[in-house]
Amino acid sequence: MHPDIKLTERELQVATMTGCGLSEKAIATTLSISPNTVRVHVENIKRRLGAKNKTHAIAMLLTANIIHLGCEVGQIEESPATTAPDAV
């Protein structure tokens, strides 16, 4: 993870799922937490990053290679910056 960005594992999960377009309700169901807890995580992410909104926060995390979005086939994953894509 980028040394200046400190997020919890759960915040990283929520950010990745948010970046894949999942709703708060879908994220909550997947992680077995309440939608309100998802909102709290999103607010914490925005605050820690100094982001103006949720989209800005996700863009910052993607640009810093903190999260990787594997949304094409329903996969939602976190990816360290050192992980290279599979060769085709």
mmCIF file as gemmi writes it, N, C-alpha and C atoms, coordinates in Angstrom:
data_model
loop_
_atom_site.group_PDB
_atom_site.id
_atom_site.type_symbol
_atom_site.label_atom_id
_atom_site.label_alt_id
_atom_site.label_comp_id
_atom_site.label_asym_id
_atom_site.label_entity_id
_atom_site.label_seq_id
_atom_site.pdbx_PDB_ins_code
_atom_site.Cartn_x
_atom_site.Cartn_y
_atom_site.Cartn_z
_atom_site.occupancy
_atom_site.B_iso_or_equiv
_atom_site.pdbx_formal_charge
_atom_site.auth_seq_id
_atom_site.auth_asym_id
_atom_site.pdbx_PDB_model_num
ATOM 1 N N . MET Axp A 1 ? 0.846 -1.183 0 1 0 ? 1 A 1
ATOM 2 C CA . MET Axp A 1 ? 0 0 0 1 0 ? 1 A 1
ATOM 3 C C . MET Axp A 1 ? 0.886 1.238 0 1 0 ? 1 A 1
ATOM 4 N N . HIS Axp A 2 ? 0.398 2.273 -0.603 1 0 ? 2 A 1
ATOM 5 C CA . HIS Axp A 2 ? 1.095 3.553 -0.627 1 0 ? 2 A 1
ATOM 6 C C . HIS Axp A 2 ? 1.319 3.998 0.816 1 0 ? 2 A 1
ATOM 7 N N . PRO Axp A 3 ? 2.538 4.438 1.166 1 0 ? 3 A 1
ATOM 8 C CA . PRO Axp A 3 ? 2.826 4.758 2.569 1 0 ? 3 A 1
ATOM 9 C C . PRO Axp A 3 ? 1.987 5.883 3.16 1 0 ? 3 A 1
ATOM 10 N N . ASP Axp A 4 ? 1.475 6.777 2.343 1 0 ? 4 A 1
ATOM 11 C CA . ASP Axp A 4 ? 0.696 7.899 2.859 1 0 ? 4 A 1
ATOM 12 C C . ASP Axp A 4 ? -0.785 7.563 3.035 1 0 ? 4 A 1
ATOM 13 N N . ILE Axp A 5 ? -1.214 6.435 2.501 1 0 ? 5 A 1
ATOM 14 C CA . ILE Axp A 5 ? -2.621 6.072 2.555 1 0 ? 5 A 1
ATOM 15 C C . ILE Axp A 5 ? -2.779 4.888 3.502 1 0 ? 5 A 1
ATOM 16 N N . LYS Axp A 6 ? -3.484 5.125 4.588 1 0 ? 6 A 1
ATOM 17 C CA . LYS Axp A 6 ? -3.695 4.093 5.602 1 0 ? 6 A 1
ATOM 18 C C . LYS Axp A 6 ? -5.186 3.772 5.689 1 0 ? 6 A 1
ATOM 19 N N . LEU Axp A 7 ? -5.579 2.644 5.115 1 0 ? 7 A 1
ATOM 20 C CA . LEU Axp A 7 ? -6.958 2.181 5.191 1 0 ? 7 A 1
ATOM 21 C C . LEU Axp A 7 ? -6.978 0.789 5.804 1 0 ? 7 A 1
ATOM 22 N N . THR Axp A 8 ? -8.056 0.477 6.492 1 0 ? 8 A 1
ATOM 23 C CA . THR Axp A 8 ? -8.206 -0.861 7.054 1 0 ? 8 A 1
ATOM 24 C C . THR Axp A 8 ? -8.54 -1.85 5.939 1 0 ? 8 A 1
ATOM 25 N N . GLU Axp A 9 ? -8.407 -3.133 6.241 1 0 ? 9 A 1
ATOM 26 C CA . GLU Axp A 9 ? -8.777 -4.162 5.27 1 0 ? 9 A 1
ATOM 27 C C . GLU Axp A 9 ? -10.243 -4.016 4.861 1 0 ? 9 A 1
ATOM 28 N N . ARG Axp A 10 ? -11.115 -3.746 5.811 1 0 ? 10 A 1
ATOM 29 C CA . ARG Axp A 10 ? -12.539 -3.605 5.517 1 0 ? 10 A 1
ATOM 30 C C . ARG Axp A 10 ? -12.782 -2.387 4.627 1 0 ? 10 A 1
ATOM 31 N N . GLU Axp A 11 ? -12.082 -1.29 4.891 1 0 ? 11 A 1
ATOM 32 C CA . GLU Axp A 11 ? -12.223 -0.102 4.047 1 0 ? 11 A 1
ATOM 33 C C . GLU Axp A 11 ? -11.762 -0.401 2.623 1 0 ? 11 A 1
ATOM 34 N N . LEU Axp A 12 ? -10.7 -1.179 2.49 1 0 ? 12 A 1
ATOM 35 C CA . LEU Axp A 12 ? -10.233 -1.569 1.157 1 0 ? 12 A 1
ATOM 36 C C . LEU Axp A 12 ? -11.276 -2.433 0.448 1 0 ? 12 A 1
ATOM 37 N N . GLN Axp A 13 ? -11.91 -3.341 1.184 1 0 ? 13 A 1
ATOM 38 C CA . GLN Axp A 13 ? -12.967 -4.164 0.594 1 0 ? 13 A 1
ATOM 39 C C . GLN Axp A 13 ? -14.128 -3.291 0.128 1 0 ? 13 A 1
ATOM 40 N N . VAL Axp A 14 ? -14.552 -2.382 0.981 1 0 ? 14 A 1
ATOM 41 C CA . VAL Axp A 14 ? -15.671 -1.501 0.639 1 0 ? 14 A 1
ATOM 42 C C . VAL Axp A 14 ? -15.298 -0.633 -0.564 1 0 ? 14 A 1
ATOM 43 N N . ALA Axp A 15 ? -14.092 -0.102 -0.592 1 0 ? 15 A 1
ATOM 44 C CA . ALA Axp A 15 ? -13.657 0.739 -1.719 1 0 ? 15 A 1
ATOM 45 C C . ALA Axp A 15 ? -13.645 -0.051 -3.023 1 0 ? 15 A 1
ATOM 46 N N . THR Axp A 16 ? -13.139 -1.265 -2.981 1 0 ? 16 A 1
ATOM 47 C CA . THR Axp A 16 ? -13.073 -2.098 -4.18 1 0 ? 16 A 1
ATOM 48 C C . THR Axp A 16 ? -14.47 -2.416 -4.691 1 0 ? 16 A 1
ATOM 49 N N . MET Axp A 17 ? -15.351 -2.786 -3.79 1 0 ? 17 A 1
ATOM 50 C CA . MET Axp A 17 ? -16.727 -3.106 -4.191 1 0 ? 17 A 1
ATOM 51 C C . MET Axp A 17 ? -17.447 -1.87 -4.708 1 0 ? 17 A 1
ATOM 52 N N . THR Axp A 18 ? -17.192 -0.732 -4.086 1 0 ? 18 A 1
ATOM 53 C CA . THR Axp A 18 ? -17.781 0.527 -4.542 1 0 ? 18 A 1
ATOM 54 C C . THR Axp A 18 ? -17.296 0.845 -5.95 1 0 ? 18 A 1
ATOM 55 N N . GLY Axp A 19 ? -16.008 0.675 -6.173 1 0 ? 19 A 1
ATOM 56 C CA . GLY Axp A 19 ? -15.435 0.93 -7.491 1 0 ? 19 A 1
ATOM 57 C C . GLY Axp A 19 ? -15.999 0.018 -8.564 1 0 ? 19 A 1
ATOM 58 N N . CYS Axp A 20 ? -16.454 -1.162 -8.167 1 0 ? 20 A 1
ATOM 59 C CA . CYS Axp A 20 ? -17.078 -2.099 -9.113 1 0 ? 20 A 1
ATOM 60 C C . CYS Axp A 20 ? -18.558 -1.792 -9.33 1 0 ? 20 A 1
ATOM 61 N N . GLY Axp A 21 ? -19.055 -0.757 -8.654 1 0 ? 21 A 1
ATOM 62 C CA . GLY Axp A 21 ? -20.423 -0.325 -8.882 1 0 ? 21 A 1
ATOM 63 C C . GLY Axp A 21 ? -21.467 -0.97 -7.996 1 0 ? 21 A 1
ATOM 64 N N . LEU Axp A 22 ? -21.05 -1.701 -6.967 1 0 ? 22 A 1
ATOM 65 C CA . LEU Axp A 22 ? -22.022 -2.308 -6.065 1 0 ? 22 A 1
ATOM 66 C C . LEU Axp A 22 ? -22.68 -1.244 -5.202 1 0 ? 22 A 1
ATOM 67 N N . SER Axp A 23 ? -23.948 -1.445 -4.921 1 0 ? 23 A 1
ATOM 68 C CA . SER Axp A 23 ? -24.682 -0.527 -4.057 1 0 ? 23 A 1
ATOM 69 C C . SER Axp A 23 ? -24.282 -0.755 -2.6 1 0 ? 23 A 1
ATOM 70 N N . GLU Axp A 24 ? -24.632 0.198 -1.755 1 0 ? 24 A 1
ATOM 71 C CA . GLU Axp A 24 ? -24.368 0.037 -0.318 1 0 ? 24 A 1
ATOM 72 C C . GLU Axp A 24 ? -25.045 -1.227 0.201 1 0 ? 24 A 1
ATOM 73 N N . LYS Axp A 25 ? -26.258 -1.476 -0.26 1 0 ? 25 A 1
ATOM 74 C CA . LYS Axp A 25 ? -27.001 -2.656 0.187 1 0 ? 25 A 1
ATOM 75 C C . LYS Axp A 25 ? -26.302 -3.938 -0.256 1 0 ? 25 A 1
ATOM 76 N N . ALA Axp A 26 ? -25.836 -3.981 -1.493 1 0 ? 26 A 1
ATOM 77 C CA . ALA Axp A 26 ? -25.15 -5.173 -2.003 1 0 ? 26 A 1
ATOM 78 C C . ALA Axp A 26 ? -23.834 -5.405 -1.26 1 0 ? 26 A 1
ATOM 79 N N . ILE Axp A 27 ? -23.107 -4.333 -0.997 1 0 ? 27 A 1
ATOM 80 C CA . ILE Axp A 27 ? -21.859 -4.44 -0.244 1 0 ? 27 A 1
ATOM 81 C C . ILE Axp A 27 ? -22.152 -4.951 1.16 1 0 ? 27 A 1
ATOM 82 N N . ALA Axp A 28 ? -23.17 -4.383 1.784 1 0 ? 28 A 1
ATOM 83 C CA . ALA Axp A 28 ? -23.546 -4.787 3.139 1 0 ? 28 A 1
ATOM 84 C C . ALA Axp A 28 ? -23.904 -6.267 3.181 1 0 ? 28 A 1
ATOM 85 N N . THR Axp A 29 ? -24.682 -6.731 2.232 1 0 ? 29 A 1
ATOM 86 C CA . THR Axp A 29 ? -25.081 -8.132 2.183 1 0 ? 29 A 1
ATOM 87 C C . THR Axp A 29 ? -23.864 -9.035 1.989 1 0 ? 29 A 1
ATOM 88 N N . THR Axp A 30 ? -22.994 -8.672 1.065 1 0 ? 30 A 1
ATOM 89 C CA . THR Axp A 30 ? -21.804 -9.47 0.776 1 0 ? 30 A 1
ATOM 90 C C . THR Axp A 30 ? -20.886 -9.577 1.984 1 0 ? 30 A 1
ATOM 91 N N . LEU Axp A 31 ? -20.729 -8.469 2.707 1 0 ? 31 A 1
ATOM 92 C CA . LEU Axp A 31 ? -19.805 -8.442 3.84 1 0 ? 31 A 1
ATOM 93 C C . LEU Axp A 31 ? -20.473 -8.744 5.176 1 0 ? 31 A 1
ATOM 94 N N . SER Axp A 32 ? -21.774 -8.999 5.146 1 0 ? 32 A 1
ATOM 95 C CA . SER Axp A 32 ? -22.548 -9.279 6.367 1 0 ? 32 A 1
ATOM 96 C C . SER Axp A 32 ? -22.439 -8.151 7.39 1 0 ? 32 A 1
ATOM 97 N N . ILE Axp A 33 ? -22.61 -6.926 6.889 1 0 ? 33 A 1
ATOM 98 C CA . ILE Axp A 33 ? -22.638 -5.737 7.73 1 0 ? 33 A 1
ATOM 99 C C . ILE Axp A 33 ? -23.861 -4.919 7.33 1 0 ? 33 A 1
ATOM 100 N N . SER Axp A 34 ? -24.183 -3.877 8.077 1 0 ? 34 A 1
ATOM 101 C CA . SER Axp A 34 ? -25.347 -3.065 7.733 1 0 ? 34 A 1
ATOM 102 C C . SER Axp A 34 ? -24.987 -2.019 6.675 1 0 ? 34 A 1
ATOM 103 N N . PRO Axp A 35 ? -25.98 -1.558 5.91 1 0 ? 35 A 1
ATOM 104 C CA . PRO Axp A 35 ? -25.721 -0.486 4.955 1 0 ? 35 A 1
ATOM 105 C C . PRO Axp A 35 ? -25.172 0.766 5.639 1 0 ? 35 A 1
ATOM 106 N N . ASN Axp A 36 ? -25.6 1.031 6.863 1 0 ? 36 A 1
ATOM 107 C CA . ASN Axp A 36 ? -25.076 2.179 7.588 1 0 ? 36 A 1
ATOM 108 C C . ASN Axp A 36 ? -23.579 2.022 7.853 1 0 ? 36 A 1
ATOM 109 N N . THR Axp A 37 ? -23.145 0.81 8.169 1 0 ? 37 A 1
ATOM 110 C CA . THR Axp A 37 ? -21.717 0.563 8.386 1 0 ? 37 A 1
ATOM 111 C C . THR Axp A 37 ? -20.937 0.789 7.093 1 0 ? 37 A 1
ATOM 112 N N . VAL Axp A 38 ? -21.525 0.417 5.967 1 0 ? 38 A 1
ATOM 113 C CA . VAL Axp A 38 ? -20.887 0.682 4.672 1 0 ? 38 A 1
ATOM 114 C C . VAL Axp A 38 ? -20.711 2.189 4.499 1 0 ? 38 A 1
ATOM 115 N N . ARG Axp A 39 ? -21.762 2.96 4.804 1 0 ? 39 A 1
ATOM 116 C CA . ARG Axp A 39 ? -21.684 4.424 4.685 1 0 ? 39 A 1
ATOM 117 C C . ARG Axp A 39 ? -20.588 4.99 5.588 1 0 ? 39 A 1
ATOM 118 N N . VAL Axp A 40 ? -20.478 4.456 6.797 1 0 ? 40 A 1
ATOM 119 C CA . VAL Axp A 40 ? -19.432 4.913 7.727 1 0 ? 40 A 1
ATOM 120 C C . VAL Axp A 40 ? -18.046 4.628 7.137 1 0 ? 40 A 1
ATOM 121 N N . HIS Axp A 41 ? -17.875 3.439 6.572 1 0 ? 41 A 1
ATOM 122 C CA . HIS Axp A 41 ? -16.582 3.114 5.952 1 0 ? 41 A 1
ATOM 123 C C . HIS Axp A 41 ? -16.263 4.07 4.8 1 0 ? 41 A 1
ATOM 124 N N . VAL Axp A 42 ? -17.258 4.355 3.971 1 0 ? 42 A 1
ATOM 125 C CA . VAL Axp A 42 ? -17.051 5.267 2.838 1 0 ? 42 A 1
ATOM 126 C C . VAL Axp A 42 ? -16.67 6.661 3.348 1 0 ? 42 A 1
ATOM 127 N N . GLU Axp A 43 ? -17.349 7.131 4.368 1 0 ? 43 A 1
ATOM 128 C CA . GLU Axp A 43 ? -17.017 8.445 4.93 1 0 ? 43 A 1
ATOM 129 C C . GLU Axp A 43 ? -15.603 8.455 5.505 1 0 ? 43 A 1
ATOM 130 N N . ASN Axp A 44 ? -15.215 7.371 6.178 1 0 ? 44 A 1
ATOM 131 C CA . ASN Axp A 44 ? -13.845 7.279 6.714 1 0 ? 44 A 1
ATOM 132 C C . ASN Axp A 44 ? -12.814 7.285 5.597 1 0 ? 44 A 1
ATOM 133 N N . ILE Axp A 45 ? -13.099 6.567 4.52 1 0 ? 45 A 1
ATOM 134 C CA . ILE Axp A 45 ? -12.185 6.526 3.369 1 0 ? 45 A 1
ATOM 135 C C . ILE Axp A 45 ? -12.015 7.937 2.805 1 0 ? 45 A 1
ATOM 136 N N . LYS Axp A 46 ? -13.139 8.629 2.576 1 0 ? 46 A 1
ATOM 137 C CA . LYS Axp A 46 ? -13.075 9.984 2.022 1 0 ? 46 A 1
ATOM 138 C C . LYS Axp A 46 ? -12.282 10.916 2.936 1 0 ? 46 A 1
ATOM 139 N N . ARG Axp A 47 ? -12.533 10.818 4.232 1 0 ? 47 A 1
ATOM 140 C CA . ARG Axp A 47 ? -11.84 11.684 5.196 1 0 ? 47 A 1
ATOM 141 C C . ARG Axp A 47 ? -10.335 11.402 5.2 1 0 ? 47 A 1
ATOM 142 N N . ARG Axp A 48 ? -9.966 10.142 5.248 1 0 ? 48 A 1
ATOM 143 C CA . ARG Axp A 48 ? -8.541 9.786 5.302 1 0 ? 48 A 1
ATOM 144 C C . ARG Axp A 48 ? -7.785 10.193 4.045 1 0 ? 48 A 1
ATOM 145 N N . LEU Axp A 49 ? -8.472 10.146 2.911 1 0 ? 49 A 1
ATOM 146 C CA . LEU Axp A 49 ? -7.834 10.51 1.645 1 0 ? 49 A 1
ATOM 147 C C . LEU Axp A 49 ? -7.925 12.004 1.338 1 0 ? 49 A 1
ATOM 148 N N . GLY Axp A 50 ? -8.813 12.695 2.034 1 0 ? 50 A 1
ATOM 149 C CA . GLY Axp A 50 ? -9.057 14.09 1.716 1 0 ? 50 A 1
ATOM 150 C C . GLY Axp A 50 ? -9.816 14.223 0.403 1 0 ? 50 A 1
ATOM 151 N N . ALA Axp A 51 ? -10.634 13.226 0.112 1 0 ? 51 A 1
ATOM 152 C CA . ALA Axp A 51 ? -11.39 13.198 -1.144 1 0 ? 51 A 1
ATOM 153 C C . ALA Axp A 51 ? -12.649 14.049 -1.033 1 0 ? 51 A 1
ATOM 154 N N . LYS Axp A 52 ? -13.043 14.632 -2.162 1 0 ? 52 A 1
ATOM 155 C CA . LYS Axp A 52 ? -14.229 15.483 -2.201 1 0 ? 52 A 1
ATOM 156 C C . LYS Axp A 52 ? -15.515 14.669 -2.192 1 0 ? 52 A 1
ATOM 157 N N . ASN Axp A 53 ? -15.469 13.475 -2.776 1 0 ? 53 A 1
ATOM 158 C CA . ASN Axp A 53 ? -16.644 12.608 -2.828 1 0 ? 53 A 1
ATOM 159 C C . ASN Axp A 53 ? -16.18 11.17 -3.029 1 0 ? 53 A 1
ATOM 160 N N . LYS Axp A 54 ? -17.143 10.258 -3.109 1 0 ? 54 A 1
ATOM 161 C CA . LYS Axp A 54 ? -16.83 8.834 -3.235 1 0 ? 54 A 1
ATOM 162 C C . LYS Axp A 54 ? -16.068 8.538 -4.534 1 0 ? 54 A 1
ATOM 163 N N . THR Axp A 55 ? -16.483 9.144 -5.625 1 0 ? 55 A 1
ATOM 164 C CA . THR Axp A 55 ? -15.818 8.928 -6.909 1 0 ? 55 A 1
ATOM 165 C C . THR Axp A 55 ? -14.37 9.393 -6.859 1 0 ? 55 A 1
ATOM 166 N N . HIS Axp A 56 ? -14.149 10.541 -6.255 1 0 ? 56 A 1
ATOM 167 C CA . HIS Axp A 56 ? -12.8 11.077 -6.107 1 0 ? 56 A 1
ATOM 168 C C . HIS Axp A 56 ? -11.936 10.116 -5.284 1 0 ? 56 A 1
ATOM 169 N N . ALA Axp A 57 ? -12.488 9.559 -4.222 1 0 ? 57 A 1
ATOM 170 C CA . ALA Axp A 57 ? -11.748 8.62 -3.371 1 0 ? 57 A 1
ATOM 171 C C . ALA Axp A 57 ? -11.345 7.376 -4.154 1 0 ? 57 A 1
ATOM 172 N N . ILE Axp A 58 ? -12.272 6.82 -4.915 1 0 ? 58 A 1
ATOM 173 C CA . ILE Axp A 58 ? -11.971 5.614 -5.69 1 0 ? 58 A 1
ATOM 174 C C . ILE Axp A 58 ? -10.912 5.923 -6.747 1 0 ? 58 A 1
ATOM 175 N N . ALA Axp A 59 ? -11.036 7.073 -7.395 1 0 ? 59 A 1
ATOM 176 C CA . ALA Axp A 59 ? -10.036 7.471 -8.396 1 0 ? 59 A 1
ATOM 177 C C . ALA Axp A 59 ? -8.649 7.599 -7.764 1 0 ? 59 A 1
ATOM 178 N N . MET Axp A 60 ? -8.583 8.159 -6.573 1 0 ? 60 A 1
ATOM 179 C CA . MET Axp A 60 ? -7.305 8.301 -5.878 1 0 ? 60 A 1
ATOM 180 C C . MET Axp A 60 ? -6.702 6.932 -5.57 1 0 ? 60 A 1
ATOM 181 N N . LEU Axp A 61 ? -7.526 5.998 -5.119 1 0 ? 61 A 1
ATOM 182 C CA . LEU Axp A 61 ? -7.05 4.657 -4.786 1 0 ? 61 A 1
ATOM 183 C C . LEU Axp A 61 ? -6.598 3.893 -6.023 1 0 ? 61 A 1
ATOM 184 N N . LEU Axp A 62 ? -7.309 4.061 -7.119 1 0 ? 62 A 1
ATOM 185 C CA . LEU Axp A 62 ? -6.917 3.411 -8.373 1 0 ? 62 A 1
ATOM 186 C C . LEU Axp A 62 ? -5.607 3.989 -8.901 1 0 ? 62 A 1
ATOM 187 N N . THR Axp A 63 ? -5.497 5.31 -8.879 1 0 ? 63 A 1
ATOM 188 C CA . THR Axp A 63 ? -4.29 5.981 -9.371 1 0 ? 63 A 1
ATOM 189 C C . THR Axp A 63 ? -3.061 5.576 -8.575 1 0 ? 63 A 1
ATOM 190 N N . ALA Axp A 64 ? -3.236 5.376 -7.274 1 0 ? 64 A 1
ATOM 191 C CA . ALA Axp A 64 ? -2.12 4.983 -6.403 1 0 ? 64 A 1
ATOM 192 C C . ALA Axp A 64 ? -1.898 3.466 -6.401 1 0 ? 64 A 1
ATOM 193 N N . ASN Axp A 65 ? -2.644 2.74 -7.231 1 0 ? 65 A 1
ATOM 194 C CA . ASN Axp A 65 ? -2.554 1.279 -7.297 1 0 ? 65 A 1
ATOM 195 C C . ASN Axp A 65 ? -2.812 0.609 -5.956 1 0 ? 65 A 1
ATOM 196 N N . ILE Axp A 66 ? -3.709 1.196 -5.167 1 0 ? 66 A 1
ATOM 197 C CA . ILE Axp A 66 ? -4.072 0.63 -3.872 1 0 ? 66 A 1
ATOM 198 C C . ILE Axp A 66 ? -5.125 -0.456 -4.062 1 0 ? 66 A 1
ATOM 199 N N . ILE Axp A 67 ? -6.058 -0.219 -4.992 1 0 ? 67 A 1
ATOM 200 C CA . ILE Axp A 67 ? -7.067 -1.221 -5.306 1 0 ? 67 A 1
ATOM 201 C C . ILE Axp A 67 ? -7.013 -1.53 -6.79 1 0 ? 67 A 1
ATOM 202 N N . HIS Axp A 68 ? -7.476 -2.721 -7.133 1 0 ? 68 A 1
ATOM 203 C CA . HIS Axp A 68 ? -7.595 -3.164 -8.52 1 0 ? 68 A 1
ATOM 204 C C . HIS Axp A 68 ? -9.012 -3.677 -8.69 1 0 ? 68 A 1
ATOM 205 N N . LEU Axp A 69 ? -9.669 -3.246 -9.73 1 0 ? 69 A 1
ATOM 206 C CA . LEU Axp A 69 ? -11.057 -3.647 -9.939 1 0 ? 69 A 1
ATOM 207 C C . LEU Axp A 69 ? -11.121 -4.803 -10.926 1 0 ? 69 A 1
ATOM 208 N N . GLY Axp A 70 ? -11.555 -5.963 -10.447 1 0 ? 70 A 1
ATOM 209 C CA . GLY Axp A 70 ? -11.744 -7.134 -11.286 1 0 ? 70 A 1
ATOM 210 C C . GLY Axp A 70 ? -13.228 -7.427 -11.387 1 0 ? 70 A 1
ATOM 211 N N . CYS Axp A 71 ? -13.958 -6.528 -12.017 1 0 ? 71 A 1
ATOM 212 C CA . CYS Axp A 71 ? -15.423 -6.572 -11.997 1 0 ? 71 A 1
ATOM 213 C C . CYS Axp A 71 ? -16.024 -7.332 -13.177 1 0 ? 71 A 1
ATOM 214 N N . GLU Axp A 72 ? -15.249 -7.663 -14.189 1 0 ? 72 A 1
ATOM 215 C CA . GLU Axp A 72 ? -15.801 -8.166 -15.438 1 0 ? 72 A 1
ATOM 216 C C . GLU Axp A 72 ? -16.653 -9.414 -15.262 1 0 ? 72 A 1
ATOM 217 N N . VAL Axp A 73 ? -16.196 -10.357 -14.456 1 0 ? 73 A 1
ATOM 218 C CA . VAL Axp A 73 ? -16.93 -11.607 -14.304 1 0 ? 73 A 1
ATOM 219 C C . VAL Axp A 73 ? -17.433 -11.776 -12.879 1 0 ? 73 A 1
ATOM 220 N N . GLY Axp A 74 ? -17.722 -10.664 -12.236 1 0 ? 74 A 1
ATOM 221 C CA . GLY Axp A 74 ? -18.245 -10.718 -10.894 1 0 ? 74 A 1
ATOM 222 C C . GLY Axp A 74 ? -17.181 -10.894 -9.826 1 0 ? 74 A 1
ATOM 223 N N . GLN Axp A 75 ? -15.921 -10.869 -10.239 1 0 ? 75 A 1
ATOM 224 C CA . GLN Axp A 75 ? -14.855 -10.978 -9.263 1 0 ? 75 A 1
ATOM 225 C C . GLN Axp A 75 ? -14.614 -9.621 -8.645 1 0 ? 75 A 1
ATOM 226 N N . ILE Axp A 76 ? -14.459 -9.612 -7.355 1 0 ? 76 A 1
ATOM 227 C CA . ILE Axp A 76 ? -14.119 -8.393 -6.649 1 0 ? 76 A 1
ATOM 228 C C . ILE Axp A 76 ? -12.913 -8.73 -5.819 1 0 ? 76 A 1
ATOM 229 N N . GLU Axp A 77 ? -11.818 -8.05 -6.106 1 0 ? 77 A 1
ATOM 230 C CA . GLU Axp A 77 ? -10.586 -8.397 -5.43 1 0 ? 77 A 1
ATOM 231 C C . GLU Axp A 77 ? -9.772 -7.165 -5.126 1 0 ? 77 A 1
ATOM 232 N N . GLU Axp A 78 ? -8.895 -7.324 -4.156 1 0 ? 78 A 1
ATOM 233 C CA . GLU Axp A 78 ? -7.906 -6.31 -3.873 1 0 ? 78 A 1
ATOM 234 C C . GLU Axp A 78 ? -6.633 -6.798 -4.523 1 0 ? 78 A 1
ATOM 235 N N . SER Axp A 79 ? -5.803 -5.903 -4.958 1 0 ? 79 A 1
ATOM 236 C CA . SER Axp A 79 ? -4.576 -6.303 -5.615 1 0 ? 79 A 1
ATOM 237 C C . SER Axp A 79 ? -3.443 -5.412 -5.164 1 0 ? 79 A 1
ATOM 238 N N . PRO Axp A 80 ? -2.379 -6.01 -4.607 1 0 ? 80 A 1
ATOM 239 C CA . PRO Axp A 80 ? -1.234 -5.184 -4.244 1 0 ? 80 A 1
ATOM 240 C C . PRO Axp A 80 ? -0.648 -4.54 -5.495 1 0 ? 80 A 1
ATOM 241 N N . ALA Axp A 81 ? 0.001 -3.427 -5.323 1 0 ? 81 A 1
ATOM 242 C CA . ALA Axp A 81 ? 0.566 -2.693 -6.462 1 0 ? 81 A 1
ATOM 243 C C . ALA Axp A 81 ? 1.581 -3.536 -7.22 1 0 ? 81 A 1
ATOM 244 N N . THR Axp A 82 ? 2.158 -4.538 -6.571 1 0 ? 82 A 1
ATOM 245 C CA . THR Axp A 82 ? 3.19 -5.344 -7.217 1 0 ? 82 A 1
ATOM 246 C C . THR Axp A 82 ? 2.625 -6.479 -8.062 1 0 ? 82 A 1
ATOM 247 N N . THR Axp A 83 ? 1.334 -6.738 -7.998 1 0 ? 83 A 1
ATOM 248 C CA . THR Axp A 83 ? 0.734 -7.826 -8.753 1 0 ? 83 A 1
ATOM 249 C C . THR Axp A 83 ? 0.62 -7.433 -10.214 1 0 ? 83 A 1
ATOM 250 N N . ALA Axp A 84 ? 1.182 -8.285 -11.068 1 0 ? 84 A 1
ATOM 251 C CA . ALA Axp A 84 ? 1.116 -8.048 -12.511 1 0 ? 84 A 1
ATOM 252 C C . ALA Axp A 84 ? -0.063 -8.798 -13.084 1 0 ? 84 A 1
ATOM 253 N N . PRO Axp A 85 ? -0.698 -8.271 -14.145 1 0 ? 85 A 1
ATOM 254 C CA . PRO Axp A 85 ? -1.8 -8.989 -14.773 1 0 ? 85 A 1
ATOM 255 C C . PRO Axp A 85 ? -1.291 -10.293 -15.405 1 0 ? 85 A 1
ATOM 256 N N . ASP Axp A 86 ? -2.156 -11.281 -15.483 1 0 ? 86 A 1
ATOM 257 C CA . ASP Axp A 86 ? -1.782 -12.549 -16.103 1 0 ? 86 A 1
ATOM 258 C C . ASP Axp A 86 ? -1.506 -12.335 -17.589 1 0 ? 86 A 1
ATOM 259 N N . ALA Axp A 87 ? -0.508 -13.033 -18.079 1 0 ? 87 A 1
ATOM 260 C CA . ALA Axp A 87 ? -0.197 -12.967 -19.516 1 0 ? 87 A 1
ATOM 261 C C . ALA Axp A 87 ? -1.24 -13.75 -20.283 1 0 ? 87 A 1
ATOM 262 N N . VAL Axp A 88 ? -1.589 -13.253 -21.445 1 0 ? 88 A 1
ATOM 263 C CA . VAL Axp A 88 ? -2.59 -13.927 -22.269 1 0 ? 88 A 1
ATOM 264 C C . VAL Axp A 88 ? -1.914 -14.635 -23.393 1 0 ? 88 A 1
